[in-house]
Amino acid sequence: MMNMPGSVMQDIVHLSTEHLKVLVDDDGVAVVQLNRPQKRNAFTQAMIDSMVAALADLDARKDIRALVVTGSPGGGPFCGKAAGMDLKELIQISTADAHRRAFLKDLTDAFARFSKPSVAAVTGFAVSTTCMKSALPTKLDNLTGEQLGGGCELALACDIIYAEEDAKFGLPEITIGTIPGAGGTQRFARALGKYRAMELILTGDSVPATELQRLGLVNKVFPKDHVQEEAIKVARRIAALSAAVVASAKQAVLTAENSHLEAGMAHEKALYYATFSTHDCKEGLSAFLEKRAPRFEHR
């Protein structure tokens, strides 16, 4: 079990593995926890396979409405101090191997397919190569230590990013002879603009969370040991809202990244109109008019 504020987190035994723990609570929140602290949570292919399976299972569960991704307890890092992917595995992969295996594509596709509102929380150090890419659900990243390389790309894949006040972000892949491969170049450029992204990616430099908060990439910065708690709070707030409507809201925002204003406005309008046929829209409006709390049924 994980000691979190609010309801108790229960281990989902059939999804948990030696290096990946999956927990759920009664508030509709699931936690996927990287658990390889002896290797600073550096990703292996086995961990990726476990993560892909966990995401598919949690996405199919109607009782799960938000997701938190975090590192092992006690300040354990999210991705390795020396690697996002375990470099001992990465060094064995050739270009042909990467194409044949569609390396990392299973993980990025799993996040892209994950349709629920979700919160990803990343804690600890995350240095070097690539880890994760995009995610459809609402994600919140808890960042403690240095979120570099794969850990940074995981953060960039999320919808909400919370960080400890001493956290740092960076994509240092260039310093070990490769480039970000899980969305880092694309997401840094979109979030920070071409010139700032180019400087950070070509030098491999890191940047403090406080600066990224000023630039709009990090949502909030918290004192040490408070980030995970705050991420769980936000995940539970999201999970308490209408799952169907939250999913529509996220789709509308994501459309803005990948379409012109006119197309985005049209998509937003279609999603907006669609909410009128949901039970939860009627319930929310009725509750407001009747001055009571809404009782959403997530339909």
N, C-alpha and C positions, 0 to 999 in steps of 0.2 A: 504494500500500500504506500501511497505518497501522502505525506503530511502537508495538506493544503488548507487554506481557509475555506470555510463552507462545508459542503457535504464531502464525505470520505471518498477517496479514489480507490477503486477496486481493480485489481490486476485481471486482465483478460488473458487467461492462461493459454488458450489455443492460438493467440496471436503473438504473445510475448516469446522472445528468444533470449539467448544468453546476452546478446549485445543490443537488444531492442525491447523495451518494455512498453506495453500498451495498457492504459488504465482508463476507466470511465467513472463518472459520478452520476448522481441522480438529477443533476441540473442540465443534462444534455451535452456535457463537455467530455471529450476524449483527450487524453494526453498520450502522445507518442514520445518516448524518452530514449534518446541514445544512451547506451550503457556500456561503453568501452573505455572507462576512465584511464586504465593502465596504458592505453595508446592514445590518450587525449581525444577519444571518440572519433578517430580517423575512420572514414567510411571504407568498408570492404564491400565486395560484390554481394556477399551473403547478407550484409546489413541492408543493402539496397533492395535485394529480393524480399527481405522481411518487411521493409517499409512499403514496397509496392503492394504486397499482399495485405498489409494492415490498412492502407488507404482504401483499397477495394472493399474490404470487409466493412469498414466504418462508414463508407459512403452508402452502403446498402442498408444500414441500420436506421430505422426511423426514429429511434430514441437518441441518436447522436446528432447534434445540431451545430456544434462548434468544435474545432480541433486546435489543440496546442501542441507544438513540437518543441521539445526542450532537451537539455543535456542531463547527464546523471547528477544525482543529488550531491550536496556538499560542495558546490562550486565546480562540479565537473564540466569540462568544456563541451561545446557542441561538435566542432570538427577539430581535427588534430592540430596540436601546436606546430607540427611539422607538415601537416597535410590536411586538406579537406577529404580527398580520397587518400587511402593508404598508399604512400609513394612506393612501397615495396611491391604492391600490385600494379600500380600505374606504370612503373618502369618496364614491365613485361609486355606492355601493349604496343603493337605496331600500328601504323596507319591502316593497313589491311585488316588487322584484328578489330580496330575501332569501328571501321565501316561494316565488317561482317557482323559484329555484335550490336551495332547501333549503340555504341557505348554511351551510357547515361540516359539514352532516350526512353528506356522503360520507366525510369524514375521521373523524368520531366513529363512524360505522357501521363503517368499516374496522377501527378499533381494537376495537370491540365484537365483530366477527366473528373477530378474530385469536385462534385457539384454542390456540396453543402457550404453554408457559411462556416468558415473555420478560422481558427486563430493558431498561428504558428509561433512558438516561443523558443528562442535560441539563447542558451546560456553558455558562458565559458569562452575559451579561446577557440578560434577557427582560422587556421593559417594554411595558406598555400593553394592547392589546386581545387578543381571544381567539385561541387557537391550536388546542388539541386537547381531546378529552374522554376517554371511557372506554376501557378496554382489558381484555379478558378475560385475556390472558396475564400472567404474573408480570412486573412491571416494576420497574426500579430507576432512579431519577433521580439523575444526577450534577449537582449544582448549583454553579456558580461565578458570583460576581457577584450581581446582583439578579434573582431569578426573579419577575417581575411580570407580571400580566395573563396573556397566552397561555402564557408559560413556566411561570407558577405553575399554570395549569390543566393543563398537560402533566404537571407533577410530581404534582398531585393525582390524575391518571388512573392513576398507577402504583401498584404493590403495595409496593414498597420505595423509600424515598427516602434517598439519601446526599447530603450537602451539604458544601461547603467552609465553613470556620469563619467566613468573612466574607460568606457568601451571605445574601440577604434574599428574602423572599417577600411578595407583595402582589397585590391586584387593583385597580389604579387606574383602571379603565374609567370610573368615576363622574366623574373629573376631566376627561375628554374628552367627556362628554355621552352616555355609553351605559352598559351594564352588562355584566358577564361573560356570555358566551353559549356557552361550551364546557364547562359543568359547574361553573364556579367557585363560584356561590352554593350549589349543592346539596352540593358536596364540602366546602367550608369549613364549612358548617353541620353536616354529619355528623361531620367530624373535630374541630372545635373547639367545637361547641355553638352554639346560636342567638345568644347575646349577644356572644360574642367575634367570631363571624363577622359579625354585623350591624355592629358597630363598624368592623371592618376594611373591609368592603365599602362602607359609607356614607361613610367618610372617604377611602378609597383609600390608607390608610397601609400601610407595609410593616412586616414583623416579622423580626428576625434568625433565622437557622437555629438558633442555639443555644437560643433561646426555644421554637421549634417542636419541637426535640428534647425539651425538658422537657415539652411538652404532648402528646408522643406522635405528632406528625405527621411529623417527620423521624426516621429510624432512627438514623443515625450522622452525626457531623460530623468532617471530616478536615482536616489542614493543607493549605495551598494546594498545588496541583499533584499531589495524591495521590488525588483523588476518582475520576477516570476509571479509574485503575489498580485501585482497590478495587471499582469497579462491574464491571469486566471479570472480576475474580476471582470475584465472587459469581455473575455470569452463567455462568461456566464450571462453578462448583460445581453450580448448578441443572441445567445441560445434562448433567452427568455422571450425574444421577439418572434414574430411570425417567420418560420423558416422559409415559406414560399415567397414572402414579400422581401425578405432579406436577400434571397438569391436573385430576385429581379433587380433589386437596387444595385447589387454588385455587378450584375451583367451590364447594367446601364453605365456604370462608371468605367468598367473595362472597355466598353465600346469606344469611349472617348479617346483611349490610347491608340486605337487602330483604325479610326475612320475620320472622315471630314465632319465638320460641325453639322451640316445638313443631314447626313446619314445618321449621325449619332442622335440628333434630335428626333428623327423619325423612329429610331429604335427605342429610345426612351419613351416616346408617346405610346408605342405599341405595348410596351411593358406596363406602363402606367394604366392604360385602359384595361389590360388583362387583370390587374389587381382588383378591379371592381367586381369581378365574378368570384372572388375568393371569399370564403367564410370569414377569414381574419380581417379583411378590409371592413366588412359589414360590422363585425364585432368591435373593431377599433373605433370606428365612427360612432357606434351606439354607446360605447363606454365613455367616450369623450363627452357626448351630449348628456349622458346620464350621470356624469361626474363620478365615475368609478374606474377601477383598474380593469383593463381588458383581460379577457381570458382566451388567449390564442390557442387554437387547435392545430396550427401548422398546416392549414389547408385553405 
